[in-house]
Every structure is written in structure tokens, then in C-alpha cells.
Amino acid sequence: MDTENAAAGEPAAGAGNSAAEGPAVEGPAAEGLTEAPAVAREVFGDRFDAAVRYTELLATAGVQRGLIGPREVPRLWDRHVLNCAVLAELLPPGSTLCDVGSGAGLPGIPVALARPDVSVTLLEPLLRRTTFLEEVVRELNLENVTVLRGRAEEMVGKLAVDVVTARAVAPLDRLAGWGLPLLRPHGQMLALKGDSAEQELADSRAGLTKLGAVEWSVISVGEGTLETSTRVIQVKAGESPGGVKAATRRAKAARAGRNANASRVGERGRGGRRRGR
């Protein structure tokens, strides 16, 4: 649930495996956090307690680390956790999923809790966020979840999944360029959107076709379960999801830019030392 501009703040790296042990940051009970609604038991089944704990971690450690705004705490269940979990309705049994720009784990962790048969990869470029995600996954014992530090374009050719999800990451045209190259043939991208869904889809049709998409629509999930259903742009890929070459070029350009910046910083540092002598 974070923007790509924010994600550009730290360099990407490989799989994030924090050496830290123990649970995510403990602290006082979160102010304003409501009790889990009755429907949460239906959505999460025998993982209900884990969903409660995840929501508590969002309301405490998530707020402390700047991943969740304090004003969101009273509506974490309805607007965030359950709003994301109902994506599970759209996932084929035993499928693989990549949550691009996962941030605090939305929608990836609620989906993983609701669907233990689905293998979920939380893809996030920022170290402080992947650290939080690793701690949450460890504490909740989510064996179907992997945390990976990196950007989507850097994972092309390394990661291929049945489903790509994203929430509040970027406009659809840019998101499709990152997400569709990660799909296996006939996979789908599910983008959680609000009132802008129809307009974004209308503006992106030409680009979706170029990326190998063959079908797209705005659908609602969670009807009959949530008071307000979740609006999702569903994009289905054909036999050959596209955008792979373009994503690879972007990844190479980004790496070249980071290397050039590192070289300039090193040169300034060496120059400073020479002057100091």
C-alpha cells in the first residue's frame, strides 16, 4: 500500500532474510483499534487468531514504523484487512501470487491468511518494510509466505506467478508494466482500486493490449460479506504475457543509475580525503 516514489528511496537487493529473531516490535495496546468483526471468523477460519494478531501488529509496530497512519487504526479491519482478504475469492486453488509493493503486507498477508493453499511472495524494495514483513511472517508462522526485497522489473525472469496483486502502488498503466511481465501464461493481475477504477481502465486499454492482456474488467468482491465490497481491476493475460523486454531494460537502466551514483559518491569521498591530507 505504498507508492513507487517512496519505494525509490532505497536500493533494491536480493531476498530479505533478517537476522533479527523474535516477534515484531511490542508496545502498548493500540489506541482506537476495534474488535474483530464477526465476519472475520468466516473469512479467516482457523487462522482467525493470526489475523487478529496481524491487525494488532499493524496498529502498533506498523504505526510506530510509519507503515500505517495513526488515523487508519480505527478502520484497519474494514478498510484494510478484510478489504484485502476478500481477494481470496478470485484465486484458483494452489496458485502462486506476488504482491507487488507490499508495504505493510496489504493485500498479501490477509490473502495468505485466508488462503493457506496459495503460495504468496511479498515483494517490497524498502529494507525497513521487508524487515517488518519478515518479523510478521515469522511471528504468525506463515509457511505459505516468502518475503523478497526488490522491485518488480528486477524480478522478471527470476519470478513467475499465476497472480499479481497490488494496492495503492501506481496508476494502472504503470502497474501493468511492472506486474504483467511476472505472470505465467493465462495469469491474472488484480489491482485494488477505488472510484478511479473505470477511468484508469479506460485510459489503459491500449497499453494492456501491448502487454499481452486479453481480457479486463472492474469487478466487486466481498459482496454479501463486507458492508462495502472491494473494487478490483482484473486483467487476464494470454498465452504470452508481454512487457518482459521493456521491464528488463528498465531494470538495467536503474542498476546503471545506482552504480553511477555510487561511483560519484565514492569519488567525492576520495577527493575529500585527499584534501584532508
JOGIDA-V481011 format. One line per field, one symbol per residue. ss: DSSP state (H for helix, E for strand, L for the rest). phi: phi as a letter, one per 40 degrees, with the letter a starting at -180 (. if undefined). burial: I if it has 16 or more other ideal C-beta (glycine too) atoms within 10 Angstrom, else O. Layout:
ss: ???
phi: ???
burial: ???
//
This chain:
ss: LLLHHHHLLLLLLLLLLLLLLLLLLLLLLLLLLLLLLLHHHHHHHHHHHHHHHHHHHHHHHHHHLLLLLHHHHHHHHHHHHHHHHHHHHHLLLLLEEEEELLLLLLLHHHHHHHLLLLEEEEEELLHHHHHHHHHHHHHHLLLLEEEEELLHHHHLLLLLEEEEEEELLLLHHHHHHHHHHHEEEEEEEEEELLLLHHHHHHHHHHHHHHLLEEEEEEEEELELLELLLEEEEEEEELLLLLLHHHHHHHHHHHHHHHHHHHHHHHHHHHHHHHHHL
phi: .bcccccccbccacdcbcccbgccdcacdccgcccccdccccccfcbdcccccdcccccbcccdcgcbcdccdcbdcccbccdcccddccccdgcbabccgcgchbcdcdccccbccccbbcbaccccccccccccdcccfcccbbbbcibdccccgbbbbcbbbaafcaddccdcccccccccdgcabbbcbbccdccccccbdccccccgcbaaabbbbgcgbbcbcccbcbbbcccbdcgcccccccccccccccccccccccccccccccccc
burial: IIOIOOIOOOIIOOOIOOOOOOOIOOOOOIOOIOOIOOIIOOIIOOIOOIIIIIIIIIIIIIIOOOIIOOOIIOOIIIOIIIIIIIIIIIIOOOIIIIIIIIIIIIIIIIIIIIIOOIIIIIIIIIIOIIIIIIIIIIOIOIOIIIIIIIIIIIIIOOIIIIIIIIIOIIOIIOIIIIIIIIIOOOIIIIIIIOOOIOOIIOOIOOIIOOIIIOOIOOOOIIOOOIOOOIIIIIIIIIOOIIIIOOIOOIIOOIOOOOOOOOOOOOOOOOOOOOOOO
//
